[in-house]
């Protein structure tokens, strides 16, 4: 059974940083991060492909960095210069699959 475990969320002040991790029980190709704020639809944030290419939502470009470890089983999301609008539950999702983790809450507030 595939397991995806996100961690690293928390409460941070605007302008602060967090590093999210997604530990998977197996290797995947492309992996993405999504987020969902209360009362909104889940939103794509960033993708890292198996070839090392990365793609970002326009509103996080220059602030967020997606990366993966050498085994390709852990995916990270470094989030800098956080804004209140970045608040939400963040999920990792291996693209092309139906697998989702339980999510990790990120709250940006003063």
N, C-alpha and C positions, 0 to 999 in steps of 0.2 A: 504494500500500500504506500502510495506516495505521500510524503509529509513535507509541508512547507511551514516554516516557523519564522515569523517576523519578530524583530525586537529592536529596541533602541529609541522608541518614541518617548514622549514626555512633555512637560510644560516648559516653555522657553519664552523669554522676552523677545519682542521684535528686534531684529538685528542679530539675534543669536544663531547658534548652529546646532544641528543634530546629525548623527550618523545612524541610519537604519541598516539593519542586516536581515537577510532572508536566507535561512539555511534550508537546503533541500536534501531529500534523502537519495536523490539521484541526479545525474548530470542532464541538463537540458540544453537546447540550442539557444534561441533568443528568449530572454527573460525581460519582463516589463514591470514597472511600478505603476500602480494606479492609486488614486485617493478618492475618498467620498466624504463630503461635508454633510452635516445634518440637513435633510430635506432636499438633497440634490442627487443627481445621478453620479455614478462612479465615473471618474475622469482619468484618462491616460496621462501619465506624467513623463515617463522616460522608458527607453528600451535599449538594451545592450544585445547585440547579435553575437552569434558564435564566432564570427569573424572579427569581432572587436569594434564594429561600428556602433555608434551611439546616436540616439535621437531624443529630442526634448520638446516638451510643450513650450510654446513661445514664452509664456509667463515665468518659466523657471530657468530659461537659458542664461548661462553666466552665473547662476547661483547654485544650481544643483549639479552633481556629478554622479553618474551611475558607473559602477565598476564591478568586476567579478574576480574571485580568487583564481589561482592557477588550476584548481580542480574543476572549476566551472560549476561547483555545487553551492557556493555562497555568492549572493549578489548584494551589493551595498548601494546605498543612496546617501551621499554626503550632501547635506542641505545647509547652505550658508545664507546669511542676510535674510533670515526668515521674516515673513510678513504675516499679519493676522489672517489674510486670505489663504495662507498655506495650511490652515487648520483643517484637520480631518483624520479619518482612519486611512492609513496607508497599507496597501496590499501588494504582494508580489504575485506574478502570474506568468508561468511559462507559456509563451505564445504558441498557439496551435493546440492547446490542451484545455481541459475543463478544470484544471487544478487551481485552487486559490488557498492562500493561507488564512489565518484567523484575523490578521490585521494588527496594526499597532497604532495607538492613538497619538497624534501630534497636535498639541495645542500651543498656539502662538498668541500670547496675551501679556499685557503689562499689569 
